[in-house]
Amino acid sequence: MRYALIVAVVLGVALGIAAVVLGGADDSPGLQLIGVVLVIGAVVFGIRNLRRGS
């Protein structure tokens, strides 16, 4: 289960970084904000679940 959690967090962070980069190339502040929120959410989700012992 821990492996799936790590994979989900890494994919969420990678998708968020891609959104920030693509939003910067297209000059889209909304896409950049979605990317930042996705990265922060994935990291918080991962930390909370690792601390709980899931």
C-alpha positions as a printed Julia matrix, in Angstrom:
54×3 Matrix{Float64}:
  0.0    0.0     0.0
  2.87   2.35    0.76
  4.21   1.86   -2.76
  0.9    2.97   -4.29
  0.87   6.05   -2.06
  4.37   7.05   -3.14
  3.49   6.55   -6.8
  0.33   8.65   -6.43
  2.24  11.49   -4.75
  5.01  11.46   -7.35
  2.49  11.48  -10.2
  0.56  14.33   -8.58
  3.71  16.39   -8.15
  4.85  15.67  -11.71
  1.46  16.64  -13.12
  1.45  19.83  -11.04
  4.93  20.8   -12.23
  3.88  20.17  -15.83
  0.84  22.41  -15.33
  3.0   25.2   -13.91
  5.48  24.95  -16.8
  2.78  24.81  -19.47
  0.89  27.65  -17.79
  4.04  29.76  -17.87
  4.6   29.04  -21.56
  1.0   29.95  -22.38
  0.96  32.91  -19.94
 -1.99  31.4   -18.09
 -2.06  32.27  -14.38
 -5.05  29.99  -13.76
 -3.23  26.89  -14.98
 -0.2   27.83  -12.89
 -2.39  28.17   -9.8
 -3.99  24.78  -10.44
 -0.5   23.28  -10.77
  0.69  24.79   -7.5
 -2.45  23.65   -5.68
 -1.99  20.16   -7.1
  1.63  19.95   -5.95
  0.83  21.23   -2.45
 -2.18  18.93   -2.18
 -0.21  15.86   -3.26
  2.57  16.55   -0.77
  0.14  17.19    2.1
 -1.84  14.05    1.2
  1.33  11.97    1.17
  2.64  13.31    4.46
 -0.7   12.86    6.23
 -1.05   9.27    5.08
  2.53   8.35    5.91
  2.14   9.77    9.42
 -1.07   7.79    9.96
  0.72   4.61    9.03
 -1.51   3.7     6.09
